[in-house]
Amino acid sequence: MNWMRLLAVLLCAFLLTACTEPEAVTEETEPPTPAYVNITSAGASDYYVIRSDATNDRSEINAAVKVRTTINDATGAEIGISTDWEKNPVYDHEIIVGNTLRDGLEIDITSLGETGYIIKEVDGDIYICGGASAGIRMAVDYFLQEFVKDGQDVAVPTGYEHIVYHQFDIPALYIDMNRVDKNWKIVIPEKAYSKEKQAAEALQETIARKCGFLLDIITGDENVPNAFILSDVKPEMNGLHTMHIDGTSFIFRSSAGTGIAGCTQRFIDLYFSRGTRGKFNFPGDFEYLDLGDLMMVTYPDTK
């Protein structure tokens, strides 16, 4: 009996030992060394700077030349330079400066805005692009400051991406607390004259420059919601410019000699062309009336 009891105890001890998980062994590992794309190495390089062949903008051309000369001067490496003309070769390694025919970027460059830019490494190529010439110059300056140092090789991290968007003067515009966005419209009469069409285009360009979105210009009447309406309805009194809000519609009317074009330009001059910055709202009771020497204005609320 004692022998059987001893066997049972030994069997239980064996099973407990077998079911116990072994103690985990941890190993300290070094973080992976980041990979780099080497533009220059020991005073040599196989990179070419590529710029647009189509541009006549001297500042864009100078920006591409600046990348080449700055790297050459800092490292002693001879960087080539060429254009995206279709008969020119596509090099194995390129620094693309400005908006070219090279299509490695998966981004709408114009969406960056006037001073917006992107610097990105794509499969060994370096893109230095901007929404406009101002953005291209800023991108070049940032790239050179960040990566080009005297006496050091130029290397960019694999997958590097740096995006800056243009900061618009009026990041938010409201009509009676309804935010104006890209889905709003500019409305002109069905039988609009050329001056009225030009006034609508001037308003479109101004809002795009100050707010960052391009409104469609359509034909219609004063019943279109979410719109800036250049109305063909005239005030009862002659020689008058008026502006008012009806729901979500901002309505321009004129019986003055300069017509609705003059009224629209007055709006641009008053609210968009004098360094206006920040968010603001035209309240529901907003009203503008201009009759020569007599002017009544309700100014928008700043936010």
PyMOL commands that set and color helices and strands:
alter all, ss='L'
color gray80, all
select helices_A, chain A and resi 2-19+58-75+109-112+133-147+194-211+259-271
alter helices_A, ss='H'
color red, helices_A
select strands_A, chain A and resi 36-38+48-51+80-83+94-97+117-122+125-130+155-157+161-164+173-175+178-179+185-188+216-219+227-230+241-246+249-254+280-282+287-291+294-297+301-302
alter strands_A, ss='S'
color yellow, strands_A
deselect
rebuild
show_as cartoon
